[in-house]
Amino acid sequence: VGLGCGAAIPLMRSADGFLAANPGATVATVAVEICSAAFYLDDDPGVLISLCLFGDAAAAAIWRGEGESGQWRTGGWQTLHQPEHREKIRFVNAGGALKNQLHKSVPGVSSDAVGRLFEERYGGDGAGVKIISHGGGRDVVDAIEARLGLEEDRALTETRLILNENGNCSSPSVLMGLERYLEGDSSAAQIWLTSFGAGFTAHACELERGTC
């Protein structure tokens, strides 16, 4: 609660910690966003973009502490907090209503944070890793692909599909992209998930096929 657009990955990290202490347990993680509850209208460009961009959604995942060979395992948890960018994306109180404050620099801030996390995890060698990101908007996705140097064969295809079909669904969106990938040709041995949002915070984790 209160982690905003990036919430799905910290939520999964909490489940991972619980399962480390309770390996026989089963945990359900649920991310829900009702963006329409914060419907606000004026002539501010950030508000207008938000009205056109956001959508309501929910996503859930079931995790167990004791898996089988070939199942996905979580790890490689990362978080980057940049409070100096807090005012660039956040809700503010406007006459008793929630107003989304969205600065034009958000695509650059988001892509730089994601790039820093990816380089921290993989350095210059992440060629075999499938990347699935929170959408955030067309310009955000474009900026992330450019920052990571993703060519057509490694583009954020699932991220774009979810954004195109459902809008920016906030925290569930990265899990929706993961679901879309797993339903298709999920041939990668490693998946790197990343999400980001108000704070400004960015998060990441790795899914890897278990061998035992």
N, C-alpha and C positions, 0 to 999 in steps of 0.2 A: 504494500500500500504506500503510495506517495513516491514511487521510484520513476514514474512517468514512462516515456516511450521505450526506455531501455530496460524495463523491469523484468522481462522474461528470463534473461541470463542470470541476474542475481538470485531470482527465484529458484532456478535450477541449481545454483550453487548452494543455496540453503538446503535443498533436498539432498544434494551430494554429501553435505556435512552430516545431516541426520542419518543417512544410510551408512556412513563411515562408523557411526556410533551404534547403529542398529542394523547390521548387515542382513538380517532376515526379514526386514520390513519391506513394505510396498508403499510408495509415496505417489500421490497425484499432485501435479503442479498445474495450476489453472491461472491463465492470464486473461483478464476481461477489461475491455475499454468501451465505455459508452460516451464517445466523443460528442454526440449530439446533445448531451446534457449540458454542455458548455457552449451552446449556440449563442453567438453574439454578433451583432451587425453594426458596422459603421464604415467609414470610407478609408480606414487605415489599410495600406497594402498588405501588411502581415495578417490582418484579420480576414481580408478578402481571400487571400491565398489559403488560409486555414479552412474557411468555409467550403472552398472548392475541393480541398484535398483530403480532409479527414473522413473516416468511416468507422462504424461500430463493428466490433468483432470479439470473438473469444477463441482461445485455443488451450488445449490441455495435453499433458504427456504423463505417462505412467512409468515410474522408475523402480527398479529393484536393486538391492545391494548384492545379490548373488545371481550373476548372469551365466549364460552359456556361450560356448565358442561361436563366433560369428555375430554376436549381438553387439550393439553400440555401447561404448563406455565413454563417460565424460571425464574431462580433466583440462589442464592448461588454463585455469581460470585467470582472467585479467580484468583489471579495472583502472581507468584513468579519470581522475577528477580535476577539472579546471574551473574553479570558482570564479576566475577572472572573466569568464564568459557567461556568467549566470544570467545577466540581464538580456542576453541575446535570444533566449528561448525559455519562456516561462509563462505561467498564468499570473495575471494581476487582477486586483479587485477594481472594477470599474462601475461605480454606482450600485454596488451590491451584487454584480454579476461577474462571472469569470470571463476574462478577456485574454485570448492567447496573444502573447507578445512574441513576434517572430521577426528577427533581423535578417537583412539580405545577406549577411556574412555567414549564415548557418551552413550552407553547403561547404564552404571552405573550412570552417571550424570542425564540422563533422568528418570530412574526408581526411583532414590532418590527424585527428585523433585516431581514426581507424587505421591510418597508415602507420602511426607510431606503435600501436598495439601489434599490428601484423609484423613489423620489423623487429619488435622486441621478442616475438615468439619464434619467428622463422629466419630472421636476418634477411639475406638476399636469396634464400633457397626455400621457396614455398610452391614450387612448380606443380607438385602432385596433389596439392590441397584444394578441395572444393570449397569455395567461399559463398556463404549465404548471409546477407545483411538485412537489417531493418531498412525499410524503404526510405521514409522521410520525405520523398518527393523526387520528381524527375531530375532536377538540378543536383540534388544530393547524390543520387545514384550515379549520374554522369561524373560528378567530382570524385567519388570513391573509385570508380573504374579507372579514371585518369591517374589518380594518386597511386594506385596499386599497379598501374601498368597492365591492366587486364586486356588481353586481346579478345577477339570474337569467340574463340573456343573456350575461354574462361570467363566470359561476361557474366554479370549478375542476372542471369536469365530468370530464375525463379523469383527473385526480388522484384524485377520489373513486371512479371505476370501478376503477382499479388497486388502490386500498386495499381496496375491497369484495371484489374477486375474488381477490386474492393476499396481502392483508395489507401491512404496511410492509416492503417488500423492500430497504430501505436504499438504497445507491447506485444500483442499477439502476432504481429506481422512476420517476425523472424521465424517463429514456429510454423506459421502458415507456409512460408517459403521452404522450410525444412520438410514439411509434409509433402509438398508438391514434388520436391526432389526425390524423396524416398518412394513415392508412387511411380516414378519414372525409372530412368536408367541410373540407379544409385550405385555406380561402379567404383566410386572413389573409396580409398581405404581410410581417408581422413577428411573430416568436414570441419571448417572453421566458421563458427557463428559469431556475429558481432551485432551489437545494438547500442543505441546512444539516445540521449535526450537531455532534458533540463537538468541544470546543476552547475556547470555542464559536465555530464559524465558519459563515458563510453565503456563498454564491457565486451568481453570476448571469451569464448571457450572452444574446446576441441572435442569432437566426437571421433572415436577411433574404434574400428572393429576389434572386438576382443579375440584373444587366441586361446583362452582357457576358461 
